[in-house]
Amino acid sequence: MHSAAFRRVFAADVVSTFGSLMSRLAIPWLAVLVLDAGPAAMALLAVADVAAAALATLLLGVLVDRLPKRRTMIACDLLRAGALLGIPLLAWLGHLSIGALIAVVAFNGALTVAFELAQSAWIAKHTETEDLAARNSALAAGNAVTEAASFGLTGWLFQLLGAAVALITDALTFVASAMLLARVEESPPPPKERTADRSVRGALHAFAAEVRGGLRTVGAEPTLRALALVAALTAFGSSFAATTYMIYVSRDLGFPTGTLGMIFALGGLGSLAGAWIVSRLSPRIPVHRLLVAGLFVWAIGSAAAPLAASATLAGALLLCTQQLVGDAGGIAVQITDRTLRQSHTPETHLARVDASIRTLSHALTLAGALLSGALAEVFGARPLLFASSALIGVAGIAALVGLRGHGMAATTA
């Protein structure tokens, strides 16, 4: 169903992801290696996007449910491109600072949430339930291949040409994504409900009621409740790694950026393997069981990184293991979690339900990053990486218990 339109959405996602992954490396490297940011500053940079998302996601969920999904994605692409171009401009003018990086990351973080909400809702509305896992796996596989190419290139670009080239490339990919999405056809949204009270106060009350509707849907559906708990635990654990990982591998271990870029590229291969496994197994194994398995594989793989003690061959092999095994489990969790959310949510509440769970995740990410930033100043980065792996393992146990018996009882077609 709508295969041609999905191919364009798929292509737009791959193109924009290529650039996004470049800035995901370039901005932290710019902060650490050029602006000499410490753990506290890196913690703020790591949580800038999630802090903005935590404040705006519930609002964005209602707006995305109201707006055409294709136009929303295009607007987000163009706004993100403009924000990224501001970083090299500020550097050229001599005004680049950690504060400016944090502002751009926060702005783009909110826009990325809006884009992802719109994309997920568009896929759910234009895909049969039995095909959701396959299409989500296709998106994940495309991102995995893109990750390998982008990370492998970015390390050398940064080392040889600097961050500006990577950031300008990222901005151009968002423009290309918007051009691809412009060709996607979409049926008009359902007519808006008319309310008797058209005042500003009435509009705010109606808006708040829609937000509460999304939260109630999550609370009333057992699978969505379990997914919210898993999302909270993995977000809290992942934030520990997000704050400390780059400092650990770049500064503590001392790997050069070119080598790290090649190691990070292996994560794309791990993600590709995870997406392929889910696509092959999902017709025969319940999706919630694949989610549980993915969480445990992710936890085991992520524990390899802090086992590395120096920038030696053994250390590099452990980082490679983390990229291959950990990313395979992580992408399996991403695919199965998205599929379960889409298949257990009424069509009219797709963005709002997604936003409700994301808000919880963003709040826990923010809390975890701030906490880990403070702890890393005292204990160093390595213990925080071990704690991250442990929390993901706890999420696997929570999923095993919470999704037992009702993981596939979809509420919507």
C-alpha positions, 0 to 999 in steps of 0.5 A: 500500500502506498509503496511509491510514497513510502519509497520517497519517505524512505529516501528522504529519511536516509538522506537527512540521516546521513547529514544528522550523523555527521553533526552528531559527531562533529558537534561534540568533537567541536566542543571537546577538541576545539572549545575544550569543553569539560564534562559539565559542558558536555552534559549540557550539550548532550541534554540540550536537545532532550531538554527542549524536547521534554518541554515541547513534545506534548505540545508537538504531539497535539500539533502533529496530530492536527497538521498534515504530516508531509508538510510538517516533515518538510517544514522541520527539514528546512528549519533544521538546515537553517539552524545548522548553517548558523554554526559555521557562520558564527565560527567565521564571525568569531562568536562560536561558543558552547552556549551557541552550540547548545542553542542550536542543538536544542532548537534542532532537537525539538524540530527532530521530535516533530519530524519523527512524530509526523513520520511515524504517524504517516507510516502508521496511517499508510501501512497495513498493521502486518507490514509495519515491522517490515517497513520499520525494519527497512527504515532502520536498515537504511539508517544502518547503511547510512551510519556506516558511510557517515561515521566512516567519512566524518572522522576523516573530514573533521580531522582533515577539513574541520567541522564546518564541512560536516555541518554544511553537508548536514544542512544540505541533506535536510534540504534534499530531504525536503525536496524528496518529501515534496513529491509525497502525496497525502490524503487530506487530514480529517475535518477539525471538530468545531467547538462552541467556545472559540476564545483563546481560553477555550482553545487552550482548554481544548488543547489541554484536553487533547494532551490529556487524551494522549496520556490517558491512552497510554495509561489505559493500554497495558502494552503502551504502559509497559513500553513507557516503562521500558522507554524511561529505563533505556533513556535514563541508562543511555543518557549516562553513555551519551554524556561520558562516551565521547570523553572516554574514547577520545580523551581518556583512551586517546583514540584519534578521530579518524580511527574512532570514525572507522570504529563508529562506522561498524555500528552501522553494520551492527544496526543493519544486522539487527534490522535484518534479523527483525525483518526475518523473524517478525513474521514468526516470532511475536514482536514483543519477544523480539523487543525483549531479546533486543534489550538484553543483546543491547545491554551485553554489547554496550558493556564491552566499551568500558572494558577497553582500558587503552588505545591499543588493538585490544581496546579497539576490538572491544569498541568494535564489539560494542558497535556491532553487538550493542547497535544490533540490539539497540536497533532491534529495540527501536524497530519493535518498540515503534511497531508496537506503539503504532499497532496499539494506538488509535489512528487519531492519537498516533502523534499524541501517544508517541509524544506522551512516551517520548516526553517521559523518555526525554525527562529521564534522559535529561535527569540522567545526563545531568546526574551522570555529568556530576558523577563523572566529575567525581568518579570518571567516565568508565563507571558511568558506562557500566551503569548504562549497560546495567540499566538497559538490562533492567529494562529488558527484565521490565519488558519481559514481565510487562509485555507477557501475555498481551504484546501482540493484542493490537488495538488498531489496524 
